[in-house]
Amino acid sequence: MDQQGEFTAVHPSGGTRLRTAPPGVLPYYLVLEAAAVALPFLVPSTAPTAREWLSFAILLGSAVAQAELSAQAERMQRFLARNPHVSLSSVWIFAAALVMPPGLAAVLTVLIYVHAWLRTADVPGVRPYRVTCSVATCVVTAFAAWAVADVFGTGAGAPGVAETVAAGLTFFLVNTLLVMIGFKLHEPSRPWLSLAGSVPENVLDAATLCFGGVAAVLLTAQPWLVALLVLPLVLLRRGELGRQLALRARDHTTGLLTIAEWRARAEAELERARRTGGACGILMIDLDHFKRVNDTHGHLAGDDVLRAVARAVRGEVRIYDAVGRFGGEEFVVLLPGIGPGHAAAVAERIRDAVAGLVVETAHGPGRIDGLSVSIGVAVHPAAGHGVDQVLGAADKAVYEAKNTGRNRVCVRR
């Protein structure tokens, strides 16, 4: 379920099927869907005016246009989703809640999500029951926002500041709560706070509601100008996807590049070096006796040590050098344009920086020192032309450093 009410794929399992969902999930879905169906009949509403039908058509057309232009980014977002993510459809749904009868806003919500389902139905893990519950969540949220807007509104002209802010806060809080309950029922062991989304996600969520407020004002003043919001929203979706992809390229513990991302950069850099005839150094760094740290102080203290070592390595290289976590207690560094002598000097600086570390940790003894690393250095083209060849040479140099006493740098000639 996304941050605006949509249940999405849960990878790597591909999403929980309804028949195997934990107890409480099905009753919650049914109650939510029953509320969404009943509300349009329970809330008194007048027949839509010609102006409201025009607003309906403009919002639906803008939503479809934005979804079509963002289709590829949206498909990737749904495929990558693990936690709630923000759906930009809230821009149009929130605007509808401010300027039209709630029944008409509910119809708009259904049509927007039907279109989204048709565009992403083949994405693994996107199941019909999730989409149905997403629609129900957004309908209930829109009704809550409309009710608050009705209390604060004057009933004429463009929505006022108090009306828009109060309705926006209601939309945000009700939707977030419904999403969190759904995810908590699916995954009871997850902490509540982890279901509320990250700070960037909530900022994006607030931004979509700001766009919705602007759309509502435009609908009452210059309706056709609402179309000008479509392209900024397309760029906003692509920017959010870029942020998600950047996060996936980082190791969760250390913040360094994952080995897959590091390898991709290394392959590109070595290809450039082959074309230009330049050099490219690779360092393989192994933290000495790391198992002893874990066994003595625990894995949480070990993670603190890994983060401290990662910062030390990052602090001794250039801003454009690529530093990755190879796995466990091993790190790799890509040094474009650097020969054996310079690469060995960088490795010595890293070795000295780690040796001087005093790691403050809340897990275990409070302070951990006496750390050291063994570093292997290999340079393209002397050590090989491909990433695997140069990495293999650096790995052999690490073994040489280990076998000759640790806490040293060895260069593979």
Secondary structure by P-SEA (a helix, b strand, c coil): cccccccccccccccccccccccaaaaaaaaaaaaaaacccccccccccaaaaaaaaaaaaaaaaaaaaaaaaaaaaaaacccbbbbcaaaaaaaaaacccaaaaaaaaaaaaaaaaaaccccccccaaaaaaaaaaaaaaaaaaaaaaaaaccccccccaaaaaaaaaaaaaaaaaaaaaaaaaaccccccccccccaaaaaaaaaaaaaaaaaaaaaaccccccccaaaaaaaaaaaaaaaaaaaaacccccccccaaaaaaaaaaaaaaaaaacbbbbbbbbbbcaaaaaaaaccaaaaaaaaaaaaaaaaaaccccbbbbcccccbbbbbbccccaaaaaaaaaaaaaaaaacccccccccccccbbbbbbbbbbcccccccaaaaaaaaaaaaaaaaaaccccccccc
